[in-house]
Each structure stands twice: as structure tokens, then as C-alpha cells.
């Protein structure tokens, strides 16, 4: 198993890039398909294209719904959340009033994202958020 730096690819593929082009980029830059792919854009049948970037036995995560099964051996996980009625409104009011605070343990520039992930994964920060700035 590699280091956290090996596992983090700080590359962004435009959502307008066809899946075949994205796969060519993955093959060239990362040596092939990925263990885990998080897709926050595509839904429904469009996730089939995203699944092409996932290794056999890997996972595809999405916050939008799509197919429950795929032709290849990958696991799909749909992440959903809901808030109790009024909770988001109360949070928005606290933000507007300046009374909502978030503890930040560390801040890293985007170029140091692999280091941020490695230090987070090591358990170095037991409280607060680790923030990567763009």
C-alpha cells in the first residue's frame, strides 16, 4: 500500500470532458482506473460513464441517484442526508448573525492537499476541520 500522497490525485477533470477522454487521462497520469470515484455532478444513466473510471472491485460514490447495479464488479454508494425541519434555517440565521463558529485545526494551500490528507489520516488532528484553500 502506498502513502497518502500516492493515493491523492490533485487533478480536476472538467465535467464537459467525455468519459473516454477522462479515462485516457487517468491511464496516462495515474496508471489506470481508481479504487474510489466521487461524482457530485452526474445522475441516472450518466453515472455509467463515471463507472468506467472505477477499478473492478472499487467503489463509486454519488450524492445523486443512479443505477443500483453496474455491468462491472463495482460497488455503488449513494450518500444522502436530510436535516430536521427548521435546522438549516436556524443555521443560516446563526451564520447571518455571526454566532456560528467552526473550529479549524489546520489550513493548507491546494498544492499541499496530499500533505493535508496524510496528516488528517494520521490522526494528528483530533478536533476541528482540516481546510484546503483554493
Buried (B, 14 or more C-beta within 10 A) or exposed (E): EEEBEEBBEEEEEEEEEEBEEBBEEBEEEEEEBBEBBEBEEBEEEBBBBBBBBBBEEBBBBBEBEBEEEBEBEBEBEBEEEEEEEEEEEEEEEEEEEEEEEEEEBBEBEEEBBBBBBBBBEEEEBEEEEBEBEE
